[in-house]
Amino acid sequence: MSGVERDQDVDIDLGQLVRAVWARRLRILTITLVGAGVAFAGAKIMSPQYRSETRILIEPRAPAFASTQQVNDAGAGPLMDELNIASQVQLLQSADLLKKVINDLKLYNLPEFDDAANGSAMSSILVKLHLKKNPMENPPEERVIDAFVERLQVYQVPGSRVIGINFTSKDPKLAAAIPNAMANVYLSTQSGAKLDSNSEATRWLEPEIESLRRKVSEAEKKVAEYRTSHGLLQTNGTTTFPAQQLNDISAELTRVRGDKANAEARAQAVRNALSSGEASDTLPDIMSSQTIQRLKGTESGLQSQISDLQTSLLNSHPRLKSLRAQLADIRTQIRQETQKILASIENEAKVADLRASELERQKDTVQANSARAGEDEVGLNALEREATAQRQLLETYLVRYREAASRADSNSSPADARIVSKAIEPVDPYFPKVVPIVVVAAVATLILSAIVTMLAELFSGRALRPIDARPETIETETVAEEKIAPQAAPVAAARRPAQPSMLAVVADEEDDAIDQEEETAAELPQDDNEFSVTSVADYLTGSRAPLAIAISPTGDDGSAATVLLTRILADAGRRVILIDMTGSGHPTELMADDQAAAGVTDLLCGEAAFGDTIHSDRFSDAHLIPQGRSDVRRAMRGVDRLSLLLDALAAAYDLVVVECGAADVAGVSRLTRSRDVEIILSLPQLEETVFVTLMTEFQAAGFERVVLMSDGEAAEQRFGEAA
């Protein structure tokens, strides 16, 4: 390969491939034009093929003169399913139907279909040598059927009960005539099948109906003879005479017993009235007597006269004695008349009792006769069931016979299909389509020519270039593991050893050591204790800085001071959020309720949503994005996206505090794209050498606003009390 040594890694030079194609553009264009010309000539040489289509709808159809009931029955029948439609498609392609169409149109006379009639000389030689069967020995329609099937397409229109019939031919008239002829033959075949079915049904039903008529007559005759011989005469069509007589006697017996009970009750009421001396004129039987009513009227008149005379005469007066004697006589007559009424009622009860006894005797006799009649009815019912079954079967056969006879005419049995679209003579050929063929051929030739040119360039080696292996461009897990060591050594003892910052995973090693030893004035807040956490909080409030990055070279004690700073800012009314980028996760331990909450590493790995990583502080209104649960190395591969995260948080909060732990300048530089940021050096135990060194490095990197925060003892004391 040109310019490439053996065993050297190479890459494809895409620019060289494009330049090679462009340099040979005239050759490629010429080949494309030649290919298009060949396609155009081939399309013109081909014989044009015309295609036309007929469509048939499969649906149940009733005769035009059918009754309303027959039409409803036809419409209520089940529609043909997919299997039935597929069966009709196969029927349209059956050999018998195709042969009938071929014979009707005499297609065997057309050279387009019968190639055997114009056989070649070689074919004739093979036939004479008996190496090939003479095709002319076959019937004409069988010789044509293969060519016919090749040009035919019958299919079901998806999602419908419509069948399409396509035919392709060199003659446009023939392309339209054949589908229409196939549809007509299909409808005739279907209608003929119905006629044959009706005729066969009529022939079979005629003797069956005659036989059933004889059986029905014999069965009804047996029923009548059995009924007469056993005395099972019907009274109202359903009940026999003994049963009807028993019902009448039972009803009369019930009525007589009721009359007897009524008479006894009335007689008892009269006896009670007479024995107790109570007035009997309230009883219905007494009140209904005309004699009693007349005597009661006389008694009332005498009492009225006695009352009038007592006012003027003495009790011993003869007139009063006479009237009292008459009144006593009237009352005696009333009592005698009441006795007569009581005797009459008692006679009624006796007569009813005798009548009930007589009816009981008759009931027993009739009941015995009815029991015998019930036994005889068992045989009668069997005969009647047989006669009824024969009669129903006869009626069913008669209905079927009338229906089959009414459909014996050819116009009375339409096929269960109709033509919804007839084929028409096509104007434009179906094949070949000149323009699409030329366009496709030209595009294909152009693409193939370009591919051949690029392959030639690749095989020649001109499109290959060597790969320069530069250490700074190769990122491997080994380099990442080497860079995991902390960049800044802790300068003061802490509660536990300082863990490297998460940013140390992606920090670049410094090529040259910084030799500056001079002190540079740093911006420090002014207060009684100018390095305290409170002073730094006041300074940040006044500066209105959107982002503050805290560096804790000594580890967790510095991180604790940063957490205290965040809470002081939150208590002052500022919306503040802290992002835990330390290696130990100490800020998360101090602020989060759940130590395993989703955090910044989960966000960078894409395993948590942005809103799910923001949590509230346990002891203030500040918010926290914890360290997270995902792998730090995998998360830090996307550390460049942290700047976008910080920009989004800066738009939502007054201040974003990033606690980086023991991080260096290179790691901090990857967090923000701008230098408008506050750098906070959290050194609880101030050592001037460490502070000056760090401040010099940050200012040399372009960070001008570096602030010292040294108040670790107060932070530790406060967190101890909170715990």
JOLINUR-V994178 format. One record per helix or strand of 3 or more residues. SS is the DSSP state (h for helix, s for strand). FROM is the first residue (numbers start at 1). TO is the last residue. If there is no record, write none. Layout:
# JOLINUR-V994178
ss->(SS:SS)
from->(FROM:FROM)
to->(TO:TO)
This chain:
# JOLINUR-V994178
ss->(s:h:h:s:h:h:h:h:h:h:h:h:s:s:h:h:h:h:h:h:s:h:s:h:h:h:h:s:h:s:h:h:h:s:s:h:h:s:h:s:h:s:h)
from->(10:14:25:49:68:82:95:107:116:121:135:140:152:162:172:241:284:290:318:410:417:434:464:471:477:502:533:547:556:576:586:600:611:614:623:632:639:655:665:678:688:706:712)
to->(12:23:45:58:75:92:105:109:118:128:137:151:156:169:229:276:287:309:406:412:421:460:466:473:482:505:543:551:571:580:591:605:613:616:625:636:652:659:669:682:700:709:722)
